[in-house]
Amino acid sequence: MKNIKRSDFALNLIQFRKQSGLSQDDLAKLTGISSRMIAYYETQSINPPLDKIKIIAEALKVKVSDLVDENKKNNEIMNLDPRILKIAMMIKDLNRTDKESIYNIIKSLHKKQLQEVSK
């Protein structure tokens, strides 16, 4: 069997379909797209036409961009230094004023870093 890398669309489609608790047949009924085509979209490295993506997004109650984006945010979060995640969990327990202070400090440091890089 041919080993094909699934497209970002295919991976997102599977994720949102399963999160919605739908089978491929259920999604086919909601969209009017055959279950065979839904299965094809989930297993192939190509994306369907935009009109089909819009229909699928509507049925799944997500944005078109949610289906076609490469999940950069999820990948970035998964690749974060574990210490950052631990600190984020600590910050969540702080009061609103302290959270705002930390936010402003980090924002200021980030801006400074960007300025230094652009020099």
Buried (B, 14 or more C-beta within 10 A) or exposed (E): EEEEEBBBBBBBBBBBBEEBEBEBEBBBEBBEBEBEBBBBBBEBEEBBEEEBBBBBBEBBEBEEEBBBBEBEEEEEEEEEEEEEEEEEEEEEEEEEEEEEEBEEEEEEEEEEEEEEEEE
